Amino acid sequence: MEIEIKKVSFNPRIDTHSFAANLVIDGIKAGNVVSNHLGTQYYPLNEKGQALIEKAEKYCAKLPAKSIVVDGKPQQSTQSLQTLIGDLFSAHLERLEHSKYFKKVDVVMKQNIVIGEPPKYIRTVRTKAPIDILTKTENGTDMLKATIIRDVLPTLSDNEKVVNSNIPVSILKASGLKEDQFIKQSAEYVMKQAPQKRKGNGI
């Protein structure tokens, strides 16, 4: 079963926990979702939507319990369609944060080696010329590698990565960076970190 929320509407300046969205089940709009301080409610669009929602409720009830921490103590929480909708909204917010982060990276990486801990922060090491120009010649590539070796590698903390998508992997590796010290493609990273739907084998 595939459960999604689409056309999500919310105002983060007012309340990041309240939102409205379409509830889509197996590719069909089944109803509307409204979530606020009173909880998450969903309303079927029609009889077919009601049937899909009932099927989704049964599916979610059979999902494995989630491990959560309450007051510092681990607990098991049963899942429901409401909790799954909440998880989908959290994933939506995370995707927006990563998208915003990498848009900023795309702007500054033209003449900077960009270092950061997505999606928290970035810091930069400026290069002597635009990176796209440096990577086109052997001298430019050597200059870029020297900058990484001199100014980037010694300053990288355990959680930081080089997040440029305009530096070939071969140059990053030749500079001494390990696989876990750089991100190959920002778009891949965004999609990996924030899945937008829940799939299953049915009930």
Steps between C-alpha positions, in 0.01 A plus 500: 500500500622848414393789724596859420412855592499749213441872451610565857403845626637657818643825635827443691497857631179430687516131591726226367271228635176603326445408136245393241558253218347254258508139616595277208476122531626270225514796264141611564394807695304346785436803717631812669723532805483776760749501787519755784531524879190281532662214308502355151167442328425366154177514305409269210428657164226250412401137552803376309718725712339361815577145388862590427539671837359198682744278312787736591397499867515120510835505319652750746369306801710202387822698465773424757495718812735799498773546759467842664648671805269661757653682798831333424350151499466278190147394415316318222229697322238331284448651156185637345402695192524819709857427610600407146359829370703679767814318386431596138462864600828487695669356190347781292646762737839329491497496121423873493788570739744299288377665181550844655845399623624375164359800315729709719788262427436530125539878523825511697679197353589677174824633649505329838563159642191461718522307825207425724276271695175480301261659558642688800768736369766567239843659505717575201858499377539738207688387190720721284274456197153359431499125559353423156806665347750331732370153419554548126881511510773294664649804671158605627429151629834494682420839652160376617649184652766704678232725651306199627813341647619823662180675608222241513628162621667627819184686606233234434319384811352150529151609392601736220507429127600680183161563340602637157335325207729680250822324602559160335524208740840410353640835616349468847648152543837602357508778760475244778131525583331175601159388373327620817661845480318624191157485337495387139169656396294739709173393335565133579573595859174691535291214366682244713446698817131574455279230351160635400281192509440178682494180298403153606397163370138544594305351787 
